Amino acid sequence: RVEVRAWDMNMNFPYLWLELLLPLVAALDFNYHHQEGMEAFLKTVAQNYSSITHLHSIGKSVKGRNLWVLVVGRFPKEHRIGIPEFKYVANMHGDETVGRELLLHLIDYLVTNDGKDPEITNLINSTRIHIMPSMNPDGFEAVKKPDCYYSIGRENYNQYDLNRNFPDAFEYNNVSRQPETLAVMKWLKTETFVLSANLHGGALVASYPFDNGVQATGALSSRSLTPDDDVFQYLAHTYASRNPNMKKGDECKNKMNFPNGVTNGYSWYPLQGGMQDYNYIWAQCFEITLELSCCKYPREEKLPSFWNNNKASLT
């Protein structure tokens, strides 16, 4: 019996090593992940990489879907002095889908390269990274016929554009605050965020504040600049310069050209109640807006190329 057991162990030994060598999370596919699939992936990551991740919901959508945030960092559950708080938010418009998938792949890339890639390991050691793949899950689920330009699902379930739903620094924004907006506003009060990016689609450009403005911010010159304009321009240029298509500035044939893939938000088009202005004025967080795809809801087979073009910028 002892000999048989020893033989069994020897036969199984390669398989035991194979199990140890396999990644803790199966490779994330390049498909669109609906709420159930996204939640399953996030929960698996949080369970398998519990020492460097923390999964929590900051609130619920109109339809009761969780607004999930996965935190990645060496101390994921609490703020530590000297470690800055950074966040990514995607899918604010439900029909702008590339950012949602890129953030899921970013999560996968971060956790599977910790301890292997020195740059990623240093990032996790030195930054607390908050990742919200979808701010508008109801909108995403409402899209029945994906379109490059507009689909039902851009707005939340109550038909409010969430990027016009925040308090505005320059004029009174008399709209009903939506649950998703209120959840983000509360979130900004609980964390000391210093940098942020808001991922959109429908163009290919890095846009920086302000999105709205008055004469004192330069509105008469078709721009609206913050006192920290040099920092914002640097942030936008840093992202765009590492994206081979964005930095060209003219990849979307039906859109205006953006020199070096960068624009001031107000110069592009003024908007009231935007999230990046709210971050800067009310939360002292430097947020830029990243438009990642000419087509808002591209075919799934395009997703690998979007990941390849944005991976260096995102990290």
Secondary structure, DSSP 4 states (H G I P E B T S, - for coil): -HHHHHHHHHHHHHHHHHHHHS-SSPPPPSS---HHHHHHHHHHHHHHTTTTEEEEEEEE-TTS-EEEEEEESSSTTS--TT--EEEEEE-SSTT--HHHHHHHHHHHHHHHHTTTSHHHHHHHHH-EEEEES-S-HHHHHH-SS--SS--TTSS-TTS--GGG-S--SSS---SPPPHHHHHHHHHHHHS-EEEEEEEE-SEEEEEES-SS--GGGTGGGT----TTHHHHHHHHHHHHHTSTTGGGS---TTS---GGGEEEHHHH---SS-HHHHHHHHH--EEEEEEEESSSS--GGGHHHHHHHHHHHH-
